[in-house]
Amino acid sequence: MSVLPYALIDSGQGRKLERLGGVLVDRQASQAWWKPALAPKQWAMAQAFHHRDERGGGHWELKAPLSESWWLKHGPIQYRIQLTPFGHCGLFPEHEGAWSELAKILEARPEGSAAPRVLHLFAYTGGGTLRLAKAGAHVTHVDSAKGIVQWARENAEGNGAAELPIRWIVEDATRWVEREEKRGQQYDALVLDPPSFGRGAGGEPWKIEEHLLPLLDRCRRILVQSPLFVHLSAHTPGLTPLIKARLLEECFGDSGSVTCGELWVNEADGRRKLPAGSWARLERDSRP
Ligand SMILES: C[S@@+](CC[C@H](N)C(=O)[O-])C[C@H]1O[C@@H](n2cnc3c(N)ncnc32)[C@H](O)[C@@H]1O
């Protein structure tokens, strides 16, 4: 059976209308301050509508029963999609462009050189991990949620990538970095997409404004002197591209150049963009 692609159909009034493979869903998009381009009757065709509750959870209202999960394709990766109570579905499509650029950096390394060791923190359902591993990296995939790491492994299997060199770790990100430092481990590159709030595998609270800088400082100690890249993204409101860039400059600035920008998803009309967080990246200087 062919796997259908992801598409962002429309956005507006704080919502987005997406085709997740064969299923049309309507869920929150707090950045969509504008009016939708499509008529209400087209939005009403959504098969699933997400309601958020005040405590950050929520529920889906379904027009008709749906399979518990299904697959879609986005970029070169197939994702198992499942509607979770929080409104997440197993894919953050806005990262595809950045992952493709990181894959290019990895593929451009000199022939015969050792596989770069990449640490991927807050790695979710593994889209980034699979892109990096397919580009030749040895990836350590760290996420504190056991079920999410299992989901990432299913995505690896679904992409025929179960044999790629990936270590699947269920652990608090900061704890894992502390452990790796004690073991004297070194990585060539780092990718992280921390949430605003989270919990470590042992219930450790994660608050981005409190814990991101200490984590980056610690990561410096387990990275080689001149890392290939450090790619930081996040969806936290107020954590602008320039703030991310400055954090990277402060922690790693002596080892490369930092660029930054917004994340977005293109709408199906090919013209409109839905912003979705931002990123900053340190890359090894290629200048002599
Ligand atoms: C925003 S998602 C990352 C999305 C990912 N970049 C992607 O697009 O595929 C954040 C992830 O961080 C994980 N997480 C939250 N707190 C954590 C912690 N303290 N240590 C490790 N992972 C954590 C969550 O389980 C979740 O999978």
The ligand as a MOL file (V3000), in Angstrom:
LIG
                    3D

  0  0  0     0  0            999 V3000
M  V30 BEGIN CTAB
M  V30 COUNTS 27 29 0 0 0
M  V30 BEGIN ATOM
M  V30 1 C 9.3900 18.8830 21.2980 0
M  V30 2 S 9.6990 17.1530 21.3900 0 CHG=1
M  V30 3 C 11.0020 17.0730 20.2330 0
M  V30 4 C 10.5360 16.9550 18.7870 0
M  V30 5 C 11.5990 16.4570 17.7920 0
M  V30 6 N 12.6260 17.4450 17.5640 0
M  V30 7 C 11.0170 16.1060 16.4280 0
M  V30 8 O 10.5710 16.9900 15.7150 0
M  V30 9 O 10.9530 14.9470 16.0920 0 CHG=-1
M  V30 10 C 10.4020 17.0720 22.9860 0
M  V30 11 C 10.7980 15.6810 23.4480 0
M  V30 12 O 11.5670 15.8420 24.6370 0
M  V30 13 C 11.2950 14.7620 25.5190 0
M  V30 14 N 11.6910 15.2180 26.8800 0
M  V30 15 C 11.0380 16.0510 27.7140 0
M  V30 16 N 11.7730 16.2770 28.8320 0
M  V30 17 C 12.9130 15.5620 28.6970 0
M  V30 18 C 14.0680 15.4030 29.5020 0
M  V30 19 N 14.1890 16.0140 30.6950 0
M  V30 20 N 15.0820 14.6360 29.0290 0
M  V30 21 C 14.9680 14.0170 27.8220 0
M  V30 22 N 13.8910 14.1230 27.0170 0
M  V30 23 C 12.8830 14.8950 27.4430 0
M  V30 24 C 9.8300 14.4520 25.3360 0
M  V30 25 O 9.5460 13.1130 25.7070 0
M  V30 26 C 9.6570 14.7210 23.8160 0
M  V30 27 O 9.7860 13.5220 23.0980 0
M  V30 END ATOM
M  V30 BEGIN BOND
M  V30 1 1 1 2
M  V30 2 1 2 3
M  V30 3 1 2 10
M  V30 4 1 3 4
M  V30 5 1 4 5
M  V30 6 1 5 6
M  V30 7 1 5 7
M  V30 8 2 7 8
M  V30 9 1 7 9
M  V30 10 1 10 11
M  V30 11 1 11 12
M  V30 12 1 11 26
M  V30 13 1 12 13
M  V30 14 1 13 14
M  V30 15 1 13 24
M  V30 16 1 14 15
M  V30 17 1 14 23
M  V30 18 2 15 16
M  V30 19 1 16 17
M  V30 20 1 17 18
M  V30 21 2 17 23
M  V30 22 1 18 19
M  V30 23 2 18 20
M  V30 24 1 20 21
M  V30 25 2 21 22
M  V30 26 1 22 23
M  V30 27 1 24 25
M  V30 28 1 24 26
M  V30 29 1 26 27
M  V30 END BOND
M  V30 END CTAB
M  END
